[in-house]
């Protein structure tokens, strides 16, 4: 699967939303500004509207226009994410400024401005000097001077240093453009600190600030901190506001349909849909909620994952509509999932809701949805579009009338027997309380999360828990992402159970893997992701070492290493250098790990061996030659290479001979199983016995003809007689 990432575009060539012209205008305005005074530009837009992409394209324009300019603007991206206090923020800011100047080619800028900048910024270690809006540096210094005795000269030194820096900036006459992005993601206090930094300490000639933010979020934050009008505050700080132009829905829809086409083309079976019904679902269940490119990507990613598993058993239109509500209107999605009787009908429905007048039912649902914080009219239309029983109950009318025959034929969600397929789990049977899920997500320490997850797994409810966490993934606090990802990566190989949807089986292990992937993609830096993988490798137990190898192999495929596949940059969650470090750490660990007899005890140990083969085939082969001297260890190794399959006739195990053809032959394995003594059968687990029987029964048969687990179990019984 090729998931859509939320990466901002870097160039106008990547622009799909028609923002390049606007971005070029912003870039030209930045380039042409020739005043001495500091300038603050605001780039306003809601989350997901592409502020970072617009800023990138604007700065691209500045670079293009500056190619023939001897004094091209210095462009600095300042990311104020991890500062401890206001003093530390100032230190970070000037350090970033100084570093970027030193890396440039302008020696005059380095000598004059660099020296003055070092002197000015160095004095800020003396005290907390960010003033409130409206105060001057002199006022603040005078107030501090009353209390600092011998330090009375400090304010004068700072004032003089700033003057020298200002003179140097004017003398060199080279613009400095500072981009501060994602301000709306900071805390209220941090937002205030940023604006005070720009307004006071960083108010320097030739420095242009581009502040990207959601106006409403920042306005509310400033109001909560300062207790007065946030708009007025912004107007004092920002001289030139740029509002990102509203996105034309037609462009957004074209992108959405293009991505849908790619998903459909990637499926093996025929996909059909009723165009009239699709229009109904799109107009009522999708279009009202699809507002940004981020919305499109999130819906497409989730739909691709769910529909690729269930497309043979579900309606394309309904799955797309329900997925959209799951992602963009989760409260309504949950209400539908928990109210099967109301939307599909049933005995109780006929005795209660079905007897009421449509206007009475509609008023009841309007009040209910209003209490849930939903738009009542739109919510009723969304549900009625998909569920004819609800449509009739509320008196909502669409052009076509659905009957039970068509509903069953089209495998729609309104078919009672198929309803649960669209929601992946039974919402009427809460296996893990939401309170416990919230504690794991929001508050518990890592060891407590692991303990609770282990208990949930032993109770057989891990699949439900994983689904709950997945449903709430966008609400997980940033600082909790690494804790949860680390927990699931470390423990997932021990998860038991599977979710059965018709003929499709999804193991708890795989479900946890998908969840981990989603969590890791929310992390913002390669370093954070690298530390997660590194921790997993260092602390890997016998059970989780194969899991660690599996994660590294996924990263290798993203870089096209040891494979004929092309690189997938969207899946490169660490840098290539970091990946190579992880590979070396793996080799150092497997050298010790392989010396024991426990390497083959993990169900995922095959991943460790495959990775070892890629990185150090010579030693991997020595290990195989050693363990193959013991017929039991040899057969256990083969068991680890088995793959689980599911079909209309059941489930079973299959073996790809290419995975072990360098070390032995299919015939040799068959003979080893034949010669296995009855008394030694107990040295294998129940699952291993079934795998051996499957291999035995499949030997010399067509690779597409597989025996089921049931047939293999019958043979195991005979062996034991």
Secondary structure, DSSP 8 states (H G I E B T S, - for coil): ----------SGGG--SS-HHHHHHHHHHHHH---SS-EEEEEE--TTS-HHHHHHHHHHHHHHHTTT-TT--EEEE----S--SHHHHHHHHHHHHHHHHHHSS-HHIIIIIIHHHHHHHHGGGGS-----TT--HHHHHHHHHHHHGGGGHHHHHHHHHHHHHHHHHHHHT--EEEEE--GGGS-HHHHHHHHHIIIIIT--TTEEEEEEE-HHHHHHHHHHHHSS-HHHHHHHH-SEEEE-----HHHHHHHHHHHHHHHHHTSSS-----HHHHHHHIIIIITTT--SHHHHHHHHHHHHHHHHHHTTTS-HHHHHHHHHHHHH-HHHHHHHHH-HHHHH--HHHHHTGGGS-HHHHHHHHHHHHHHTT--HHHHHHHHHHH-HHHHHHHT---SS---HHHHHHTT-TTSGGGGGGGTSS-TTS-SS-HHHHHHHHHT--HHHHHHHHHHHHHTT-HHHHHHHHHHTGGGS-HHHHHHHHHHHHHHGGG---EEEETTEEEEHHHHHHHHHHHHHHH---HHHHHHHHHHHHHT--TTTHHHHHHHHHHHHHHTTTTSSS---GGG--S-HHHHHHHHHHHHHHHHHHTTSS-GGGSTTHHHHHHHHHHH-HHHHHHHHHHHTTSHHHHHHHHHHT-EEEEETTEEEEE--GGGTTTT--HHHHHHHHHT--GGGGGGS-HHHHHHHHHHHHHTTS-TT----HHHHHHHHHHHH-
